[in-house]
Amino acid sequence: MALILIALMAVTTMTLRFLPFLIFGENTPRYITYLGKVLPQATIGFLVIYCLKDVSFTSGSYGIPEVVAVVMVAGMQAWKRNTVLSILLGTVVYMFLIRIII
């Protein structure tokens, strides 16, 4: 059941992403092409902001695990240009730090 749901979500997501390009073909408007290029980065930016919105820099762990993990992800991405490796390492570092600091 879970695999069917995941497959349906994947097909729906891919259909929504490819639909404008399939409809317009070679005559894709410039703003659709522009949105196709900038929206993935904007979405990641919004996710980072959403994840950090409740971090308290004045109490508890003072946001140290979150800041270190963000710096780790950004540094690994700049160095290796491998998104999966960057996110995986950032997650491991964050989970390690919240176990140690908190």
Secondary structure, DSSP 4 states (H G I P E B T S, - for coil): -HHHHHHHHHHHHHHHHHHHHHHHGGG--HHHHHHHHHHHHHHHHHHHHHHHTT--SSSTTTTHHHHHHHHHHHHHHHHH--HHHHHHHHHHHHHHHHHHH-
